[in-house]
Amino acid sequence: METRGILSEGFSRVWRYQRVLWWMFAANLAMASLGVRPGLAQFSKVLDHSLRARELVEVFNGSAFAELTARPDVQMGTVSRGAYGFTLIFFVFAMFLTGGILVAYRDARKLKAREFFEACGGYFWRWVRMLIFLLIVLAPVMMMASGISRWFVDKSDDSPIEKLGFYVATGGLLLTLFLMMGIRLWFDMAQVYAVAEEEFAVRRCLARTFKMTWRNFGSLFGIYFTISLLWWVVLGLALWVWASVPARHFGWSMVLLEMVVLVGFGTRLWQRASETVWYERRPAPAMLAVPVEYVPEPVMVASPLPELPRGAEPEPQT
């Protein structure tokens, strides 16, 4: 019930500040349209005068596409550089928006444009330093996973079990995915902590959130995995529908895939908002390690005034 309340509150904050989602979607669509232009220019030189163009328009023929990319007049390096370049631009743009998004989710209100972009610029270099630490942490994990996977696959060649290699490869993939999600969750909480506590030291921020994430890994990973699972289900259904759409209906395929991208951005923002809500509602840590005996403060009692004899009146003060 507690997780459900966090997810609902996170979704509510994403919905109230949904213009960020549309900004990201519009920027992604613009970058994608610019990124495919070099490929269109390269492929149109060949396909505009080829009878085999129908094999790539009406139906996707893998052998025809491989033959197209192998032609000397099609420079795949130019196509790749254009796509990778605009992908990097969008990545930096999304990282720039992260500070303003987390501040909006922390305050649970719509920020003015000046406040939003001020927060984006104020946290951007902290995210850059945090990205460097993320790459450092991911490098040994990826090398370890790759080495373990190769070692088990090599050992499975001599095994009488035919599908042992498949089982080992699947297990290695799931283990790598789990480690990647755990590390991503840790760095997500580091960003939430940096915004909530106005922490400037990245290493201290990562150290504190590592302990917090490890102690509350069950609840945090449950929130993160639930939203990720929803995204995977939507992606699987969309791919199943896309495979059944005839290739000549390119417009419908385009709309479907763009909706998948929009849902992907929405679920990612939902994760960030839910993590912010969890941090606000987290159990407060004990302030003291040992109990302290309560000592009541002494109560000051005023002494009673002396009684006057009967018939005596107090002298007037001058």
Helices and strands as residue ranges (DSSP letters): H 2-16, H 19-35, H 37-47, G 51-53, H 54-57, H 62-69, H 76-107, H 113-156, H 164-197, H 202-215, H 217-244, H 250-281
